[in-house]
Amino acid sequence: KFKRNSESYATELLHTKINHFHLLLHQIKICSFLSCFFVFNHIFLRVKLFCSMQE
């Protein structure tokens, strides 16, 4: 009986670890997407500014 309990505890622990990992991956994806967006936005504004100064 004790062995089965420890096994179910281990699988539960594994599942929570996997869930945390998935959440972490999701957050990393969102962060990278946002940083890419900000970098592109920054470059776009710089180019726009540069072009307007050239005129």
Summary of the structure (lengths in Angstrom):
residues: 55
radius of gyration: 23.7
end to end distance: 81.1
largest distance: 81.1
contacts: 103
relative contact order: 0.06
helix: 96%
strand: 0%
